[in-house]
């Protein structure tokens, strides 16, 4: 009788273990499907991701060519698009409160005080530290990593565009609420939180 009871207990334990194992595998599989779906959702919103490779993350100073391109006063010309995950369109759905404002970038001064309607975007940095923090091999990988939603042709980028992310900070490496992206030494894009704007140089400064 004791042997029969022991066999029943063992079989019960084995059956319970099998059920737990099945639940775990099912949960893991579901989690994997969810993550894959999220990636597919982002990827399917952009074309031609084949060969999209992040070249490097670095902290490299600007060369003379980039300095010549970047240094000057830039007018915020138009709205380009929003971040895929977080869209702050409710703040300025057409960028109308920031279009036409200006930003100055030089070796001796960075000033965004020309952004007149948003005090939290107004900064003045003497002797700013300006460097390249990331280089994207093409527009596709930039759009993927930045999770940019489509608007006006994916920020007006072409698949072969090479994009450099620029960091501007002070001597204490303070983090500011803006990002700049140089496209082929031909275009400058400003990111304010979740929103992207096209900038147009209006004069040269050194």
C-alpha positions as CSV (number, residue, x, y, z in Angstrom):
1,X,0.0,0.0,0.0
2,X,2.8,2.4,0.9
3,X,4.5,1.6,-2.5
4,X,1.4,2.4,-4.4
5,X,0.9,5.6,-2.5
6,X,4.5,6.6,-3.2
7,X,4.1,5.9,-6.9
8,X,0.9,8.0,-7.0
9,X,2.8,10.9,-5.3
10,X,5.7,10.7,-7.7
11,X,3.4,10.6,-10.7
12,X,1.5,13.7,-9.3
13,X,4.8,15.6,-8.9
14,X,5.9,14.7,-12.4
15,X,2.6,15.8,-13.9
16,X,2.7,19.1,-12.1
17,X,6.3,19.7,-13.3
18,X,5.2,19.1,-16.9
19,X,2.4,21.6,-16.6
20,X,4.7,24.2,-15.2
21,X,7.2,23.6,-18.0
22,X,4.5,24.0,-20.6
23,X,3.3,27.2,-19.1
24,X,6.8,28.6,-19.0
25,X,7.5,27.7,-22.6
26,X,4.2,29.2,-23.7
27,X,4.9,32.4,-21.8
28,X,8.4,32.6,-23.2
29,X,7.1,32.0,-26.7
30,X,4.4,34.7,-26.3
31,X,7.0,37.2,-25.1
32,X,9.2,36.4,-28.0
33,X,6.3,36.9,-30.5
34,X,5.5,40.2,-28.8
35,X,9.0,41.5,-29.1
36,X,9.2,40.3,-32.7
37,X,6.0,42.1,-33.5
38,X,7.3,45.3,-32.0
39,X,10.4,45.1,-34.2
40,X,8.4,44.3,-37.3
41,X,6.0,47.1,-36.6
42,X,8.9,49.6,-36.6
43,X,10.7,47.9,-39.5
44,X,7.7,47.6,-41.7
45,X,7.1,51.4,-41.4
46,X,10.4,52.0,-43.3
47,X,11.7,50.6,-46.5
48,X,15.1,49.0,-47.5
49,X,16.6,48.2,-44.1
50,X,18.9,45.6,-45.7
51,X,22.5,46.5,-45.0
52,X,21.6,49.2,-42.5
53,X,24.5,49.1,-40.1
54,X,25.5,51.5,-37.4
55,X,29.1,52.5,-38.2
56,X,30.2,53.7,-34.8
57,X,29.4,55.3,-31.5
58,X,32.2,57.7,-30.6
59,X,33.2,61.0,-29.2
60,X,35.1,62.6,-32.1
61,X,35.9,66.4,-32.6
62,X,34.7,68.2,-35.7
63,X,37.0,68.4,-38.6
64,X,37.5,71.7,-40.5
65,X,34.9,70.7,-43.1
66,X,32.2,70.1,-40.5
67,X,33.1,73.2,-38.6
68,X,32.7,75.3,-41.8
69,X,29.3,73.7,-42.4
70,X,28.0,73.9,-38.8
71,X,29.2,77.2,-37.6
72,X,26.8,80.0,-38.3
73,X,23.3,81.2,-37.5
74,X,20.5,78.8,-38.5
75,X,16.8,79.6,-39.0
76,X,14.3,76.9,-38.1
77,X,12.6,76.6,-41.4
78,X,10.0,73.8,-41.3
79,X,8.6,70.8,-39.4
80,X,9.9,67.4,-40.6
81,X,8.4,64.7,-38.4
82,X,7.9,63.1,-35.0
83,X,9.5,60.3,-33.0
84,X,7.7,57.0,-33.5
85,X,7.3,56.2,-29.8
86,X,6.5,59.6,-28.3
87,X,4.7,62.2,-30.3
88,X,4.4,65.7,-28.7
89,X,2.3,67.1,-31.6
90,X,-0.2,68.4,-29.1
91,X,2.4,71.1,-28.1
92,X,2.9,72.5,-31.7
93,X,1.2,70.3,-34.3
94,X,2.7,72.3,-37.2
95,X,5.7,73.8,-35.4
96,X,4.1,77.2,-35.8
97,X,5.5,78.5,-32.6
98,X,9.1,77.8,-33.4
99,X,9.3,78.2,-37.2
100,X,11.3,81.2,-38.1
101,X,13.3,81.3,-34.8
102,X,17.1,81.0,-34.9
103,X,20.0,79.2,-33.3
104,X,23.6,80.3,-33.4
105,X,26.5,77.8,-33.3
106,X,30.1,78.9,-33.2
107,X,33.4,77.7,-31.7
108,X,33.0,80.3,-28.9
109,X,29.2,80.4,-28.4
110,X,26.1,78.3,-28.7
111,X,22.8,80.2,-28.3
112,X,19.3,79.0,-28.7
113,X,17.9,82.1,-27.1
114,X,16.4,83.0,-30.5
115,X,13.7,80.3,-29.7
116,X,11.4,83.0,-28.3
117,X,8.3,81.1,-27.3
118,X,9.9,78.3,-25.3
119,X,12.1,79.3,-22.4
120,X,13.0,75.7,-21.6
121,X,14.7,75.6,-25.1
122,X,16.7,78.8,-24.5
123,X,20.3,78.2,-23.7
124,X,23.6,80.2,-24.0
125,X,26.8,78.2,-23.7
126,X,30.2,79.9,-23.9
127,X,33.0,77.9,-25.4
128,X,30.7,74.9,-26.0
129,X,32.1,71.4,-26.4
130,X,31.0,70.2,-29.8
131,X,31.7,66.6,-31.0
132,X,30.3,63.8,-33.1
133,X,28.7,61.1,-30.9
134,X,27.3,58.7,-33.5
135,X,27.7,58.1,-37.3
136,X,24.9,56.3,-39.1
137,X,25.9,54.5,-42.3
138,X,22.6,55.4,-44.1
139,X,19.2,56.9,-43.5
140,X,17.5,53.6,-43.0
141,X,19.4,52.7,-39.8
142,X,19.0,56.2,-38.5
143,X,15.3,56.0,-38.9
144,X,15.2,52.6,-37.3
145,X,17.4,53.6,-34.3
146,X,15.6,56.9,-33.9
147,X,12.2,55.4,-34.3
148,X,11.1,58.2,-36.5
149,X,7.6,58.2,-37.8
150,X,7.0,58.9,-41.5
151,X,6.3,62.5,-42.5
152,X,7.4,64.2,-45.7
153,X,9.5,61.3,-46.9
154,X,11.1,60.1,-43.6
155,X,12.5,63.6,-42.8
156,X,13.4,64.1,-46.4
157,X,16.2,61.6,-46.1
158,X,17.5,59.5,-49.0
159,X,18.5,55.8,-48.4
160,X,22.2,56.5,-49.0
161,X,22.4,59.6,-46.8
162,X,25.2,59.5,-44.2
163,X,24.2,61.1,-40.9
164,X,26.3,62.4,-38.0
165,X,24.7,63.0,-34.6
166,X,26.3,66.1,-33.0
167,X,26.4,66.7,-29.3
168,X,26.7,70.3,-28.0
169,X,27.4,70.7,-24.2
170,X,29.2,72.8,-21.7
171,X,32.4,72.2,-19.8
172,X,30.5,70.2,-17.2
173,X,28.9,67.9,-19.9
174,X,25.4,69.1,-19.0
175,X,22.6,67.4,-21.0
176,X,20.4,69.7,-23.0
177,X,17.0,69.1,-24.6
178,X,18.1,69.2,-28.2
179,X,20.0,67.1,-30.7
180,X,21.5,68.0,-34.1
181,X,22.1,65.8,-37.1
182,X,24.3,66.7,-40.1
183,X,23.2,65.0,-43.3
184,X,26.1,64.6,-45.9
185,X,27.5,68.1,-44.9
186,X,24.4,69.5,-46.7
187,X,21.6,69.6,-44.3
188,X,21.2,70.3,-40.5
189,X,18.3,68.7,-38.7
190,X,17.2,69.8,-35.2
191,X,15.5,67.4,-32.8
192,X,13.6,69.0,-29.9
193,X,12.3,66.2,-27.7
194,X,10.2,64.2,-30.1
195,X,10.0,66.7,-33.0
196,X,12.4,67.2,-35.9
197,X,12.9,70.4,-37.8
198,X,14.8,71.5,-40.9
199,X,17.3,74.3,-40.4
200,X,18.6,76.8,-43.0
201,X,21.8,78.7,-42.5
202,X,21.3,82.4,-42.8
203,X,24.8,83.6,-42.2
204,X,28.3,82.4,-41.4
205,X,30.0,82.7,-38.0
206,X,33.3,81.5,-36.6
